[in-house]
Amino acid sequence: MKQLVFDLIDRQGGSISYAEYMNLVLYHPEHGYYSSTRQKIGKGGDFYTSSNVSDVYAKLFAAFFSRIVEKDLAEPAFCEIGGGTGRFLEALLLEWKNCSPRTYEALTVISVEGSGFHRNLQMERCADLAVSVQEQLPENFRGIIFSNELFDAFPVHVVAKIDSQLFEVKVAYKNGALVEEFEPLKNEEIASFLLWQNIELSEGQRFEVPLAMLSYMRMLDHACEAAVIAMADYGYTNAEWHTPARKQGSMRGYFKHQMMPPLLHPFEMDITTHIHFDAYEKKAEELGWNLLVKERQDQFLMNAGILSFLHEHSHRDPFSPSAKQNRAVRDLIMPGGISSAFHVFLHGKGIERLTEDIYKKW
């Protein structure tokens, strides 16, 4: 399959951008990593997500989102984007039905998934839950939109500053191996992004430019009439991008839970980058979205009531359902755990604020 990359490089005159490379190896409709039938998430895959730790993550969001609908702050419609296997959506809907039967009965549910393989998995898993699985978000959507670790897998361009000059890092091949090449920066969209975010690279710094994320946000804005747009992901602020630890950027591959260079296993591994929190916030503001919630994920989970999912139990069996759920709650909020690297953003298009009691225990 590497020949597919070589062929694209040849067609493009000898090199391609990292964005073109990622788009091909991750999203090719037949051979792309996310289109393949191999297991990707969990012990037998390449990486873990918050929603894979336990269904308690989905249960927490079900209770939180159902309260938003109960308070008439959003219409009874829920859309998950990039839900993968459908595990999160199934657990969320089952809990929503349990904690708010009235709003569940009125709920319209949509899953937007680009991978045909994952669409089939979702339709099987959620067959009894009246989920409409689609490739794209329908026009004029009104309700709640949620994504978890969506933008970190979007294609990005890569730039570097060498001898006081900006270069775009390109992908080429030599002697049958993929290699990097450095081309003086010509892409005006990249230059405009750096100016828009007031980014000045230091000497030797590499930096990922998320043009696809901004384009997708514009698409979301066009498709939504009135919505709570919730996003959970890991990323950095512009100030954090300038720390010495971030000098080489954040792009990496994950293959069987091992970190790999991004050019090593095309089509066979995940490639990810940390998202740009400041760019996400500024674009949301420019689109007219109102910031409703911005918190580190562990703090959000605490405020939203995750401790109410702890079970009192006297079982000595450490693998009982209660014991497993209690461990999952701990893992999601413990210092230095998975949630400490994530932030949760909620924006409202046509929604000015959330009521304070959304955070109260249910």
N, C-alpha and C positions, 0 to 999 in steps of 0.2 A: 504493500500500500504506500510505502514511501515514494514510489514512482509518481503517485498523484501529486505530491509536493514538488518533485522535480519538474513535472510537466507544467505546473502552474508557474514555477520560477522561470522556466524557459519562455512561456508565453508572455511573461511580464518583463522580459528583457534581461534576466539574469539575477534578479532578486525580488523579494516581496516584503511587505511590511509585516511586523509581528501580528498586527490585526488581521491581515489576510491569512497568515499561517494559522492563527488560533481559530479563525472562522472555518477553515478547511478541516483541520484535524479534530476539532470538537463538534462541529455542527454539520458536516457532510451528511446528507440524508441517508446514505447507505453505510458508509464506513466511519463516520464521525464517532468520537468517543461516547457522546451522549445518545447516539442512535443505536449503539451496539447492544447486544443482549447480555453481555457479561455483567456480573454483579459489580456495582460501583460503591455502594454505601455499606458500612458495617464491617464486621470482622473479616468477612470473606472478600471485601472490596478494596478500595483504595483510600477511603477517607471516612470520617464521621461528621455528622451534622447535629445541631441541637435537637432537632426533631427525631433523630435516630437514637438519642440517649434513652428516651422513654416517652410513652404516650402522655405523660403528665405535662409536657411542654404544650402539646396540642390542647389538652384539657384546660390549661390555664388560659390560652387564647380564646377558646370557645366561651368560657365564662365571661371573659373581658369583652369580647365582641358582642355577645348576646346582650350584655347590659347596655352597650351603645345603641343597639336596636330597640331594646325595651324603653329607653329614654327618648326614642324618636329622634336621635341625633343622626341616624343614617337609615336608609330604607332597608327592608329585609332581603338583601341580596349579598352573597359572599362569593368572591373570586380569589382563588389561589393561582399564582403564576409560577411556573417552574416547579411543580410539586413532585416530580420524579416518580417514585413507586406508588404514591397516593397514601402512604401510611399516615402522614400528618392529617390529611383531609378526612380520612375515614375516622380517625380518633377524634378530631374536632367535631365532626357532625354527630357522632354518637354521644359525645358529652353535651353538645348544644341541645340535642333532643332531650337529654336527661335534666339539664339545669334550667331550660327555658322552653317548655313544650309549645307555648303559644307562639313565640316568634319562630320556632323551628317549623311549625306547620305552614307559616307564610313565607318561608325562606326559599329563594331561588339560588341555586348553587352552580357555579361555573368553574371549571379547571382549564387554565390556558397552558398548554404544553406543546413545545415544538418538536419533541422527539416522538415519532410514531410508536416506537417500542414502549415508551413510558405511557403514552396515551392508552395503549392496550392494557397495560398493567393497571392503570387507574380505573378503566372501565370494568375490569374484572373485580378489583377490590371494592369498588363503590357501586356495584351493580344494583344493590337494593337501597341506595341512598339518593336516588333522583339527581345525579350529578350530570351536567352537560359538559363533556370533555371536548375542547375546541383547540384549534391551532392559534387563534387570535382573539383578543378581547373584542366583544361586540361593541358597536357604536352606542352612544347615549347611555352608558352604564351609570347606574345610581346604586350605591351601597358601600361595601367594604372590599378593598383590595389588599391582599397580603402576599408578601414574598419573603422567603428565608434563603439567604445565600444565593440570590439570583445574580446580582450585578458583579460579584467577585469572579464569575466565570465568563463575563462578557469580553470580547476581543478588545485589546488595547494597543496603541502605538507605543513605541519605546524610543526615547531620546537620550542623548548623553552629551556632556560638555567635555571636550578634549582640546587642550591648548587654546582655551578661551573661545572656542567655536562650538556651535550647536550642530549635532549630527543626529539623523534618524538611524536607529539600529535596524538593519534589514536582515532577512534570512536568505541565504544562498546555499549552494552545495559545492563541494570539492572532494574529488576522489570517492564519491559515493556516500559522503557524510554531510549532514546539514551543518552549516557554519554561519557565523554572524559577519556582516559587512557594515561599514559605517559610511553613510552618504550625507553630505552637507544638507541641512534641513531645508526642504523646499515646500513641504506641506503647509499651506497657509492656515488650515484649520488648526493644526497643532500650534503654530505660532500664535494664533488668536487665543487659543485656550490658555497658553502660558501668560499672555498679556492680561486676559480676563481674570485670571486667578492671581495675578501679580507674583508669578513664580520666577525666581532667578536661580538657576542651577549653580551649584558650586563646582569648582574644577574637579573632574573625574566622576561627577554624579550621574547616575542613570535614573530615569524617571518615566513612569507609565502614564499615558495620556488617554483618558476614558471617553473618547468621542462617542462610542456606541452607547454608553450609559446615558449620555445627554440626549442622544437621538431617541432612545427608548422612552425617556421621560417626556419628551415632546409628544410621542405617540400616545402615551397614557393620558396626557392632558387632553389631547384631541378626542380620545374615546370616552372620557368621563364627563358627565354632566354635574354630578354632585357625589362626592365619595370621600371616605376616610381611606387614605393610602398609607398602609403600614409596611415598613421594610425593616428586616433584621439582617445585619451583616457585620463583617469585620472590616476595619479600615483605619485610616489615619487622617488627622487634620494636616493642613499645609505646614504648620509649625513642626509637627511630628515627622513629616517627610524630610525636613531639613536636619534632623538629628544624625549623628555619625552612623548609627545603627541602620539607617534607612538609605545610606549613600548608594547602594547597589540596587535599589528598588525592592519590589516585593514579589516579582514573578517567580513562580516555582511550579514544578510538576509533582504529582503524587502518584506513585505506582506501588500498589500493595503496601500502603502506609509508610512508604519510604520517600523522602524528599529527593527529587531528581531535577537535573537541568531540563529546561522546557523543550529542548530540541532532541532529547535522547530517545524517547519512545513515542513518536507521532502516531496518533489514532488509538493508542493503547493506555493512555494515562490522562488523568485530570490535569488541567493547567489553570492556575488561579492567581489573582492579584488582589491586594487589599484595595478597597474602594476609596474614593476621595470624598470624605465627609463634607468638607467645605464646598466643593463643587456641587455635590448633591443638594446641599442646603441652599446655595445661591441660585441654582437653576430652579429649584422648587419655588423660591421667592419670586424669581422673574416670571414664572408661570402663573403666579397669583395664588399659590397654595399657602394656606395658613399653617404655621407650625403648631401642632397640638401637643406632641410629646417628643422629647429628645432625652434619652437616658441610656446609660450603660445597661446591658441586658440583665445583669444580675440585680441591679437596683430596680429596674422595671418589673422584673418577676416578683421581687419582694413587695413592691408597692401595689402590684396587681393582685396579690393575695396567694402566692404559691404555697405559703406555709399552711394554708387551709387544706392542702392536699396531703399533709402528713397524716399517717394513720397510727392510732394507738393500737398496739398489738402485743400479745404475750407469746407469739409463736417463737419457738426456738429455731425454726427452719429459716436460714438466711435467704432462701430462694422462694419464700412465700410471696404472693402478690403484694402484700402490705410492706414487707421488708424491701422488696425490689423498688417499689414506688418511693419509699422513704429515702433510699440510697440515691435515686434519680433526682429527687428534690435537692438533696445535699450536693450532688455533683453539679447541678445547674446554678447554685448560688454560692458555693464555697469559694473563698479567696484564691485567685490564681487558676480557677477552673475555666471551663469552656466559655462561660458567659462573660468573663472579664475581658475578653477580646472583642466582644460584640457590642453594638449599639442598636437600640430600637428607635426608629423614627416614625411618628405618625403625623401626616399632613392632611389637611382638609381642603378639598376643592369645593367651594360653596358651603363649607362648614367652618364656622369661626372659632369654636372652642368645644371642649368636652366638659361635662359637669364634674364637679369635684368627687361626687359619690361613685363615679365609675371605678375608682380605685378601692372602694370599700369591699370588705369580704362579702361573699355571696352565700 
